C-alpha cells in the first residue's frame, strides 16, 4: 500500500507543473493586454488634449475679436458663428501633443471645431504576443466651440451709444454700456468648449 501512495504523488506533479505554467502564461497575456490598454489610453489622452487645445486657442481669439469689435454690434453675430478671421488653433494641438509624448494631425472641423488624431511615440513593447514590439496606438478626438450667448440686434432708432445686452446660458445676462467697459465677459463666458462623443 505505501508504494501505491508514492505512485499517486508522482502523477500529481506533472499536473501541478502544467497548471502553474498555464497560470504564468495567462498572467503574461494579461500583462500584455494591460500594456496595450495603457498605450491606447495615452493616445486618447493626447488626442483629447490636442483637440481641446486647438479649440480653446480659437475660442480665445474669437473672444479677442469680439472685444475689438465691441462698439460695432453688427459684427457680433459673425464672431459668435465662427466666421471671424482668426488664426488656426492647430499649432496649440501640436504643442500639447508633444508634451504628451505623441504626434498629432490636426485640422479644422467646420467653423467651430477641430479634429485631432494622435499617435503615441511609445510602443507596446516586448510581450509574449508576437508583433507588438513596434505597435503604436492611434486615437482621435473632436472638440467644438459653441457660443454661450445670444443678443437681439438694436432697433433702427436706438441711440448710437447703446449696445445690445447679452443673454447667456445659465441665466447670465450682461448689460453692456459703452461708457463703462470695466466688467466684460471673459472667453469662457462667451463660448463653451467641449469634446464631442
C-alpha positions in Angstrom: 0.0 0.0 0.0 2.7 2.6 0.8 4.1 2.0 -2.6 0.8 3.0 -4.3 0.7 6.3 -2.4 4.1 7.2 -3.8 2.8 6.4 -7.3 -0.2 8.8 -6.9 2.1 11.6 -5.7 4.3 11.2 -8.7 1.3 11.5 -11.1 0.2 14.8 -9.5 3.5 16.6 -10.1 3.2 16.9 -13.9 -0.4 18.2 -13.5 0.9 20.8 -10.9 3.6 21.9 -13.3 1.1 22.2 -16.2 -1.4 24.3 -14.1 1.4 26.6 -12.8 2.7 27.1 -16.4 -0.8 27.8 -17.6 -1.3 30.4 -14.9 2.0 32.0 -15.7 1.1 32.2 -19.4 -2.2 33.8 -18.5 -0.6 36.4 -16.2 1.9 37.3 -19.0 -1.0 37.6 -21.5 -3.0 39.8 -19.2 0.1 42.0 -18.7 0.4 42.3 -22.5 -3.2 43.4 -22.7 -2.7 45.9 -19.9 0.3 47.4 -21.7 -1.7 47.8 -24.9 -4.6 49.4 -23.0 -2.2 51.8 -21.3 -0.7 52.9 -24.6 -4.2 53.3 -26.1 -5.2 55.4 -23.1 -2.2 57.6 -23.6 -3.1 58.1 -27.3 -6.7 59.0 -26.4 -5.5 61.5 -23.7 -3.1 63.1 -26.2 -5.9 63.3 -28.9 -8.4 64.8 -26.4 -5.9 67.3 -25.1 -4.8 68.3 -28.6 -8.3 68.9 -29.9 -9.3 70.9 -26.8 -6.1 73.0 -27.0 -6.8 73.9 -30.6 -10.5 74.8 -29.8 -9.5 76.8 -26.7 -7.0 78.8 -28.7 -9.6 79.6 -31.3 -12.2 80.5 -28.6 -9.7 83.0 -27.0 -9.1 84.5 -30.5 -12.8 84.8 -31.1 -13.3 86.5 -27.7 -10.4 88.9 -28.5 -12.1 89.7 -31.9 -15.4 90.4 -30.0 -13.7 92.8 -27.7 -12.0 94.6 -30.6 -15.4 95.0 -32.2 -17.4 95.6 -29.1 -18.6 99.0 -30.3 -19.7 97.5 -33.6 -22.6 95.2 -32.8 -23.3 94.4 -36.4 -20.2 92.2 -36.5 -21.1 90.3 -33.3 -23.1 87.5 -35.0 -20.3 86.6 -37.4 -18.0 86.3 -34.5 -20.4 84.1 -32.5 -20.9 82.0 -35.6 -17.1 81.5 -36.0 -17.0 83.4 -39.3 -14.4 85.9 -38.0 -11.0 85.6 -39.5 -8.9 84.2 -36.6 -5.7 82.2 -36.8 -5.9 78.4 -36.9 -5.5 76.9 -33.4 -3.8 73.7 -34.6 -0.4 74.9 -33.5 -1.6 74.5 -29.9 -2.6 70.9 -30.7 0.9 70.1 -31.9 2.4 71.8 -28.9 0.2 69.9 -26.4 0.7 66.5 -28.2 4.4 66.9 -28.0 4.2 67.4 -24.2 2.1 64.2 -24.1 4.8 62.3 -25.9 2.8 61.8 -29.1 2.5 63.2 -32.6 -0.8 64.6 -33.9 -2.6 65.5 -37.1 -5.0 68.4 -36.6 -7.5 70.0 -38.9 -10.5 72.3 -38.5 -13.8 70.5 -38.4 -16.3 73.1 -39.7 -16.1 76.7 -38.5 -16.1 76.0 -34.8 -14.4 72.6 -34.3 -11.1 70.7 -34.5 -10.4 67.0 -35.0 -7.1 65.7 -33.8 -5.6 62.2 -34.5 -2.8 61.4 -32.1 -0.2 58.6 -32.3 1.9 57.6 -29.3 5.7 57.8 -29.6 5.9 54.8 -27.3 5.2 51.3 -28.4 3.5 48.4 -26.6 7.0 46.9 -26.2 8.1 43.3 -25.9 5.4 40.9 -24.8 4.5 37.2 -25.3 2.2 38.3 -28.1 4.3 38.4 -31.3 4.4 41.6 -33.4 3.7 44.1 -30.6 7.2 45.4 -30.2 6.7 48.2 -32.7 3.0 48.6 -32.3 1.9 52.2 -31.5 -1.6 53.4 -30.5 -3.6 55.9 -32.6 -6.8 57.6 -31.3 -8.9 60.6 -32.5 -10.9 63.3 -30.8 -13.1 66.2 -31.9 -13.6 69.4 -29.9 -16.2 72.0 -30.7 -16.8 75.6 -29.7 -20.3 76.8 -29.0 -21.5 80.4 -28.4 -23.0 80.6 -24.9 -24.7 84.0 -25.6 -27.3 85.5 -27.9 -28.3 89.1 -28.4 -31.1 91.0 -30.1 -29.9 93.5 -32.7 -30.7 97.1 -31.7 -33.7 98.8 -33.2 -33.0 101.2 -36.0 -34.0 104.2 -33.8 -31.7 103.1 -30.9 -29.2 105.5 -29.5 -25.7 105.3 -31.2 -24.1 104.8 -27.8 -26.3 101.9 -26.9 -25.1 98.3 -27.1 -27.2 95.1 -27.2 -27.3 93.1 -24.0 -26.0 89.5 -24.0 -28.3 86.7 -22.8 -26.1 83.7 -21.9 -26.6 80.2 -20.8 -27.3 79.5 -17.1 -29.3 82.7 -16.9 -26.3 85.0 -17.0 -27.0 88.3 -18.7 -24.6 91.2 -19.5 -25.8 94.7 -19.8 -23.1 96.4 -21.8 -22.6 100.2 -21.5 -20.1 101.9 -23.9 -19.1 104.4 -21.1 -18.3 101.6 -18.6 -16.4 98.7 -20.1 -14.8 97.6 -16.8 -17.0 94.5 -16.4 -17.0 92.5 -19.6 -17.5 88.7 -20.2 -14.4 86.5 -20.3 -13.8 84.0 -23.2 -15.4 81.2 -21.1 -18.5 83.3 -20.6 -18.9 83.8 -24.3 -18.0 80.4 -25.6 -18.2 76.8 -24.4 -15.6 74.3 -25.5 -16.1 70.6 -25.2 -15.3 67.2 -26.7 -18.0 65.6 -28.9 -18.9 61.9 -28.5 
